[in-house]
Amino acid sequence: MEVEFKINVSVSTDQFIELLERSTLGERRPIHDRECMEGMIANSNLVVSAWDGDTLVGIARSVTDFHYACYLSDLAVASSYQRLGIGKALQAKTQAELGPHCKLILLAAPAANDYYEHIGFTQNPRCWVLDRDTSVS
């Protein structure tokens, strides 16, 4: 198996959904809301993808200004391709696309905390989330 990494190549909504279904991320994303999924992939401005031939096996989907902050909103690797260094490579290739002062920022699933700490991330307790159905008061 030879995995090829690509920067900002077209990933269809179907490919994106299928990958999320084949990873653990599918259970935490709105994969049954096609319009939302289309918007997620179409409006990302940095997408690093991993391919085994024509099959999408991994993705790092980000929104960034390329200079100060890069929000890595999805990191997914198909279950059958995990533990091969693909996720780590996706993050390293994402970071390589960013300017020298740009921080890579993500929200991790609780089960992934040890993984991110192990590869060099530091945990920041100052993250706040406002759900869409909650109004700013």
KADA-V329802 format. One record per residue. N is the residue number from 1. RES is the residue in one small letter. PSI is psi in radians with two decimals (none if undefined). D_FIRST is the distance of its C-alpha to the first C-alpha in Angstrom with 1 decimal. Layout:
BEGIN
n = [N & N]
res = [RES & RES]
psi = [PSI & PSI]
d_first = [D_FIRST & D_FIRST]
END
This chain:
BEGIN
n = [1 & 2 & 3 & 4 & 5 & 6 & 7 & 8 & 9 & 10 & 11 & 12 & 13 & 14 & 15 & 16 & 17 & 18 & 19 & 20 & 21 & 22 & 23 & 24 & 25 & 26 & 27 & 28 & 29 & 30 & 31 & 32 & 33 & 34 & 35 & 36 & 37 & 38 & 39 & 40 & 41 & 42 & 43 & 44 & 45 & 46 & 47 & 48 & 49 & 50 & 51 & 52 & 53 & 54 & 55 & 56 & 57 & 58 & 59 & 60 & 61 & 62 & 63 & 64 & 65 & 66 & 67 & 68 & 69 & 70 & 71 & 72 & 73 & 74 & 75 & 76 & 77 & 78 & 79 & 80 & 81 & 82 & 83 & 84 & 85 & 86 & 87 & 88 & 89 & 90 & 91 & 92 & 93 & 94 & 95 & 96 & 97 & 98 & 99 & 100 & 101 & 102 & 103 & 104 & 105 & 106 & 107 & 108 & 109 & 110 & 111 & 112 & 113 & 114 & 115 & 116 & 117 & 118 & 119 & 120 & 121 & 122 & 123 & 124 & 125 & 126 & 127 & 128 & 129 & 130 & 131 & 132 & 133 & 134 & 135 & 136 & 137]
res = [m & e & v & e & f & k & i & n & v & s & v & s & t & d & q & f & i & e & l & l & e & r & s & t & l & g & e & r & r & p & i & h & d & r & e & c & m & e & g & m & i & a & n & s & n & l & v & v & s & a & w & d & g & d & t & l & v & g & i & a & r & s & v & t & d & f & h & y & a & c & y & l & s & d & l & a & v & a & s & s & y & q & r & l & g & i & g & k & a & l & q & a & k & t & q & a & e & l & g & p & h & c & k & l & i & l & l & a & a & p & a & a & n & d & y & y & e & h & i & g & f & t & q & n & p & r & c & w & v & l & d & r & d & t & s & v & s]
psi = [2.24 & 1.99 & 2.32 & 2.33 & 2.43 & 2.58 & 2.18 & 0.64 & 2.74 & 2.25 & 2.12 & 2.80 & -0.72 & -0.76 & -0.74 & -0.86 & -0.80 & -0.70 & -0.78 & -0.65 & -0.55 & 0.05 & 3.11 & -0.15 & -0.40 & -0.56 & -0.23 & 0.26 & 2.68 & 1.07 & -0.25 & 0.01 & 1.55 & -0.72 & -0.74 & -0.80 & -0.70 & -0.77 & -0.68 & -0.84 & -0.64 & -0.53 & 0.14 & 2.42 & 0.06 & 1.97 & 2.05 & 2.20 & 2.69 & 2.30 & 2.41 & 1.67 & -2.14 & 0.11 & 2.18 & 2.10 & -0.17 & 2.69 & 2.48 & 1.87 & 2.13 & 2.78 & 2.20 & 2.77 & -0.05 & -0.05 & -0.63 & -0.73 & 2.37 & 2.00 & 1.92 & 1.66 & -0.45 & 2.24 & 1.96 & 2.39 & 2.29 & 2.40 & -0.70 & -0.13 & 0.08 & 2.75 & 0.45 & 0.08 & 0.12 & -0.78 & -0.77 & -0.73 & -0.68 & -0.72 & -0.72 & -0.70 & -0.60 & -0.86 & -0.61 & -0.38 & -0.13 & 2.73 & 2.97 & -0.31 & 0.04 & 2.20 & 2.49 & 2.12 & 2.40 & 2.80 & 2.21 & 2.55 & 2.53 & -0.66 & -0.28 & -0.03 & -0.80 & -0.65 & -0.89 & -0.68 & -0.72 & -0.60 & 0.07 & -0.10 & 2.64 & 2.51 & 2.40 & 2.08 & 0.07 & 0.39 & 2.40 & 2.52 & 2.31 & 1.92 & 2.67 & -0.58 & 0.15 & 2.26 & 2.58 & 2.22 & none]
d_first = [0.0 & 3.8 & 6.4 & 9.8 & 13.0 & 16.2 & 19.8 & 22.2 & 20.6 & 22.0 & 20.6 & 22.7 & 24.6 & 22.9 & 19.4 & 20.7 & 22.5 & 19.7 & 17.5 & 20.5 & 21.1 & 17.7 & 18.4 & 21.6 & 23.0 & 24.0 & 27.0 & 28.4 & 28.2 & 30.4 & 27.8 & 30.7 & 32.5 & 30.9 & 33.3 & 32.4 & 28.6 & 29.3 & 31.3 & 28.9 & 26.1 & 28.6 & 30.6 & 28.0 & 28.5 & 25.3 & 22.0 & 18.7 & 15.7 & 12.0 & 10.1 & 7.1 & 9.1 & 12.4 & 11.8 & 13.1 & 11.5 & 13.9 & 17.2 & 20.0 & 23.1 & 26.2 & 29.8 & 31.2 & 34.1 & 31.8 & 34.7 & 35.8 & 33.7 & 30.3 & 29.9 & 26.3 & 27.1 & 23.7 & 20.6 & 18.3 & 14.8 & 13.9 & 14.9 & 11.9 & 9.9 & 13.0 & 13.8 & 10.7 & 13.0 & 12.1 & 15.8 & 17.2 & 15.5 & 16.8 & 20.2 & 20.3 & 19.5 & 22.1 & 24.5 & 24.1 & 25.4 & 28.5 & 31.8 & 33.0 & 35.0 & 32.7 & 31.9 & 28.8 & 30.3 & 29.0 & 30.3 & 28.4 & 28.5 & 30.6 & 27.8 & 25.7 & 28.6 & 27.6 & 24.1 & 25.6 & 28.3 & 25.9 & 24.0 & 27.3 & 28.8 & 32.4 & 33.9 & 36.7 & 39.3 & 40.7 & 38.5 & 40.5 & 39.4 & 41.8 & 40.7 & 41.5 & 44.3 & 46.0 & 48.5 & 49.3 & 52.8]
END
